[in-house]
Amino acid sequence: MNFAAFILSTGRCGTQWLATALAEAYPDRLAVEHEPLHAGYEARKVLQHTAVANDAPRLPPEVVGHMEAIEARLATHTYIECGHPSWSTIPCLAERFSGRVKVIHLVRHPVPTSWSWLTLRAFQPPLLPHIAPRTLLTPFDDGIRFAEYRARWETLAPFEKCLYYWSEVNAFALALQPRLGAPWLRLRYEDLFHGDGLQRLLEFLQLPPLESILHRRGDVIDDNHSVLADREDWRVIRDHPRAVAIAQQIGYDVDAVDEIALDRRYSSVYAGPPR
């Protein structure tokens, strides 16, 4: 039986690579999309309903239409959706496709995740006045968990606001897993590209481990890669106990940061290849 699988993540976790690699390796079995609705999921608005168990969801019409399109595709293919905008809608998606849905909680160390979002100007003024600010989430949104951030929100650096977003999304996922009742895989970005994560993912998706996809892990697929003009002090993460605790819960040491690799990838001085 075909099923629908959705990635729940903060973004900047390799989902562009994953969507491309899966689509090319299994074209006859999978219908794969990367962020099909983009901001159309309206994650901040939907959160106020999905963060509370048994609250009646109020989904944007675009999401309702998207669910119908997924249903049609399931007639012939397993559907895989990669990307981050759907994170707060996952409970609604799981209910809609109950009995034929799987969730992949894709995680990445909070420091490179936050640096990567900074290169896309998250929580910073846009470069052009007609572009909307990229405000991923705030502690003033309904449904958030860490309201203590409200008192100091205006004093936080953009990096710290990215850490807040990282913490909220992963806390949402951790709380959701035990009450969702659907097959669930927590997958580390680092293991996806450098460990056994890809093999575990393919097993979870009931796909054979083809050499064509296993050999692609060194490819670079990131259409949005950019670099930081100024180096951020990542050590301020120690001032954010929520981020530290969640990182430890999902298997990360917040101090285990390869600064050379971080600079090469995200610094304007050491602009190395993205992934």
C-alpha positions as CSV (number, residue, x, y, z in Angstrom):
1,M,0.0,0.0,0.0
2,N,1.2,3.4,-0.9
3,F,1.7,5.9,2.0
4,A,2.6,9.6,2.6
5,A,5.8,10.5,4.4
6,F,6.5,14.0,5.7
7,I,9.7,15.5,7.0
8,L,9.4,17.6,10.1
9,S,12.4,19.9,10.4
10,T,13.6,23.4,11.1
11,G,14.9,23.7,7.5
12,R,18.6,24.0,6.5
13,C,18.9,20.2,7.0
14,G,19.6,18.8,3.6
15,T,16.0,18.4,2.3
16,Q,16.9,19.8,-1.1
17,W,19.4,17.0,-1.6
18,L,17.0,14.5,-0.2
19,A,14.2,15.4,-2.5
20,T,16.4,15.4,-5.5
21,A,18.2,12.1,-4.7
22,L,15.0,10.2,-3.9
23,A,13.1,11.5,-7.0
24,E,16.0,10.5,-9.3
25,A,16.7,7.1,-7.7
26,Y,13.0,5.9,-7.4
27,P,11.0,7.6,-10.1
28,D,8.6,4.7,-10.6
29,R,7.8,4.3,-6.9
30,L,7.8,7.8,-5.5
31,A,6.2,11.1,-6.0
32,V,8.6,13.5,-4.3
33,E,8.2,17.2,-3.6
34,H,10.3,19.9,-1.9
35,E,8.3,22.6,-0.2
36,P,5.3,22.5,-2.6
37,L,3.4,25.2,-0.8
38,H,6.4,27.2,0.5
39,A,4.9,29.8,2.9
40,G,1.4,28.6,2.0
41,Y,1.4,26.3,5.0
42,E,1.2,29.4,7.2
43,A,3.1,27.6,9.9
44,R,2.8,30.4,12.5
45,K,-1.0,30.6,12.2
46,V,-1.6,26.8,12.1
47,L,0.6,26.4,15.2
48,Q,-2.0,27.9,17.5
49,H,-4.3,24.9,16.8
50,T,-1.9,22.0,16.3
51,A,0.1,22.8,19.4
52,V,-3.0,21.9,21.5
53,A,-4.2,18.3,21.5
54,N,-7.8,18.0,20.2
55,D,-8.0,21.6,19.0
56,A,-10.0,21.8,15.8
57,P,-7.6,22.7,13.0
58,R,-8.2,25.7,10.8
59,L,-6.2,25.1,7.8
60,P,-5.6,27.5,5.0
61,P,-7.5,26.6,1.8
62,E,-4.2,26.0,0.0
63,V,-3.3,23.3,2.4
64,V,-6.8,21.6,2.1
65,G,-6.4,21.6,-1.7
66,H,-2.8,20.2,-1.3
67,M,-4.2,17.3,0.8
68,E,-6.6,16.4,-2.0
69,A,-3.7,16.5,-4.5
70,I,-1.7,14.2,-2.3
71,E,-4.7,11.8,-2.1
72,A,-4.8,11.6,-5.9
73,R,-1.1,10.8,-6.1
74,L,-1.3,8.0,-3.6
75,A,-3.4,6.1,-6.0
76,T,-0.2,5.3,-8.0
77,H,2.8,6.3,-5.9
78,T,4.1,6.7,-2.4
79,Y,4.3,10.4,-1.6
80,I,7.3,12.0,0.0
81,E,7.3,15.7,1.1
82,C,10.6,17.3,2.0
83,G,11.2,20.7,3.5
84,H,10.4,22.7,6.6
85,P,7.2,24.9,6.1
86,S,4.8,22.0,7.0
87,W,6.3,21.5,10.5
88,S,3.3,22.7,12.5
89,T,0.8,21.1,10.1
90,I,2.2,17.6,10.6
91,P,-0.5,16.6,13.1
92,C,-3.2,17.6,10.6
93,L,-1.5,15.8,7.7
94,A,-1.1,12.7,9.9
95,E,-4.8,12.7,10.8
96,R,-5.8,13.2,7.1
97,F,-3.7,10.2,6.0
98,S,-4.1,8.1,9.1
99,G,-3.0,4.5,8.7
100,R,-0.9,5.4,5.7
101,V,1.5,8.1,6.9
102,K,5.0,8.2,8.2
103,V,7.0,11.1,9.8
104,I,10.7,11.8,9.6
105,H,12.0,14.1,12.3
106,L,15.1,15.5,10.6
107,V,17.4,17.2,13.0
108,R,20.7,19.1,12.8
109,H,23.1,20.6,15.3
110,P,21.7,23.9,16.4
111,V,24.8,26.0,15.6
112,P,25.2,25.3,11.9
113,T,21.4,25.2,11.5
114,S,21.2,28.8,12.9
115,W,24.2,30.0,11.0
116,S,22.7,28.7,7.8
117,W,19.4,30.5,8.5
118,L,21.4,33.7,9.1
119,T,22.9,33.5,5.6
120,L,19.2,33.7,4.4
121,R,18.7,36.8,6.6
122,A,16.4,35.1,9.0
123,F,15.3,37.6,11.7
124,Q,17.2,40.4,9.9
125,P,16.0,43.4,7.8
126,P,15.5,42.4,4.2
127,L,18.0,43.6,1.6
128,L,15.3,45.3,-0.4
129,P,12.3,47.2,1.0
130,H,9.7,45.2,-1.0
131,I,10.8,41.9,0.5
132,A,9.0,40.7,3.6
133,P,11.2,40.0,6.7
134,R,12.0,36.3,7.3
135,T,10.5,36.0,10.7
136,L,10.3,32.2,11.2
137,L,8.6,32.3,14.6
138,T,8.3,34.6,17.7
139,P,7.5,34.0,21.3
140,F,4.4,36.2,20.8
141,D,2.9,33.7,18.4
142,D,0.0,31.5,19.8
143,G,1.0,28.0,20.5
144,I,4.6,28.5,21.3
145,R,6.2,26.8,24.3
146,F,8.9,29.1,25.6
147,A,7.1,32.3,26.5
148,E,10.0,33.4,28.7
149,Y,11.7,34.7,25.6
150,R,9.1,37.5,25.3
151,A,10.8,39.6,28.0
152,R,14.1,39.8,26.1
153,W,13.1,39.2,22.5
154,E,14.1,42.7,21.4
155,T,17.5,42.4,22.9
156,L,18.4,39.1,21.2
157,A,20.8,38.9,18.3
158,P,19.5,37.3,15.1
159,F,21.6,34.2,15.9
160,E,19.8,33.8,19.2
161,K,16.4,34.2,17.6
162,C,17.4,31.4,15.2
163,L,18.3,29.3,18.2
164,Y,14.8,30.1,19.7
165,Y,13.2,28.9,16.4
166,W,15.3,25.7,16.4
167,S,14.3,25.0,20.0
168,E,10.6,25.6,19.4
169,V,10.3,23.4,16.3
170,N,12.2,20.5,17.8
171,A,10.3,20.8,21.1
172,F,7.1,20.6,19.1
173,A,8.3,17.4,17.4
174,L,9.4,15.8,20.6
175,A,6.0,16.4,22.2
176,L,4.2,15.3,19.1
177,Q,5.8,11.9,18.6
178,P,4.3,10.0,21.5
179,R,0.8,11.2,20.8
180,L,0.8,10.9,17.1
181,G,0.6,7.1,16.8
182,A,2.3,7.0,13.4
183,P,5.6,5.4,12.4
184,W,8.3,7.9,13.3
185,L,12.0,8.1,12.5
186,R,14.3,10.6,14.1
187,L,17.2,11.2,11.7
188,R,20.3,13.3,12.2
189,Y,21.5,15.4,9.3
190,E,25.1,14.4,10.2
191,D,24.2,10.7,9.9
192,L,22.3,11.2,6.7
193,F,25.5,12.4,4.9
194,H,28.3,10.7,6.9
195,G,26.9,7.7,8.8
196,D,24.2,5.1,8.5
197,G,21.3,7.6,8.4
198,L,20.6,7.2,4.7
199,Q,20.4,3.4,5.0
200,R,18.0,3.7,8.0
201,L,15.9,6.2,6.1
202,L,15.5,3.9,3.0
203,E,14.6,1.0,5.3
204,F,11.9,3.2,7.0
205,L,10.6,4.2,3.6
206,Q,10.6,0.6,2.4
207,L,13.0,1.3,-0.4
208,P,16.0,-0.8,-1.6
209,P,19.4,0.8,-1.0
210,L,20.4,1.5,-4.6
211,E,24.0,2.4,-5.3
212,S,22.8,5.3,-7.3
213,I,21.6,7.1,-4.2
214,L,24.2,5.9,-1.8
215,H,27.0,7.3,-4.0
216,R,25.3,10.8,-4.2
217,R,25.9,11.7,-0.6
218,G,28.9,13.8,-1.6
219,D,26.8,15.9,-4.0
220,V,26.1,19.6,-3.2
221,I,22.4,20.6,-3.7
222,D,21.5,24.0,-2.1
223,D,20.0,26.6,-4.4
224,N,19.9,29.1,-1.5
225,H,23.5,28.9,-0.3
226,S,25.0,32.2,0.9
227,V,27.6,33.3,3.4
228,L,27.7,35.6,6.5
229,A,29.2,39.1,6.2
230,D,30.2,39.0,9.9
231,R,31.2,36.0,12.0
232,E,28.7,35.1,14.7
233,D,29.8,34.1,18.2
234,W,28.1,30.7,18.4
235,R,29.1,30.2,22.1
236,V,26.2,32.4,23.2
237,I,24.2,29.2,22.9
238,R,25.3,28.5,26.4
239,D,23.0,31.4,27.5
240,H,20.0,29.5,26.1
241,P,19.3,26.5,28.4
242,R,16.2,25.5,26.3
243,A,18.4,25.0,23.2
244,V,21.1,23.2,25.2
245,A,18.6,20.8,26.8
246,I,16.8,20.0,23.6
247,A,20.1,19.5,21.8
248,Q,21.2,17.0,24.5
249,Q,17.9,15.2,24.3
250,I,18.3,14.5,20.6
251,G,21.9,13.6,20.9
252,Y,24.0,16.8,20.4
253,D,26.8,18.3,22.4
254,V,26.4,22.0,21.8
255,D,30.1,22.6,22.3
256,A,31.0,20.0,19.7
257,V,31.4,22.5,16.9
258,D,34.0,22.3,14.2
259,E,34.8,25.9,13.9
260,I,37.0,25.5,10.8
261,A,34.3,23.6,8.9
262,L,31.7,26.2,10.1
263,D,33.8,29.1,8.8
264,R,34.6,27.4,5.5
265,R,31.0,26.8,4.9
266,Y,29.3,30.0,6.1
267,S,31.9,32.7,6.4
268,S,32.5,35.3,3.7
269,V,36.3,34.7,4.2
270,Y,36.1,30.9,4.0
271,A,33.2,30.4,1.5
272,G,33.4,26.6,1.0
273,P,30.9,24.4,-0.8
274,P,27.4,24.0,0.7
275,R,25.4,20.9,1.2
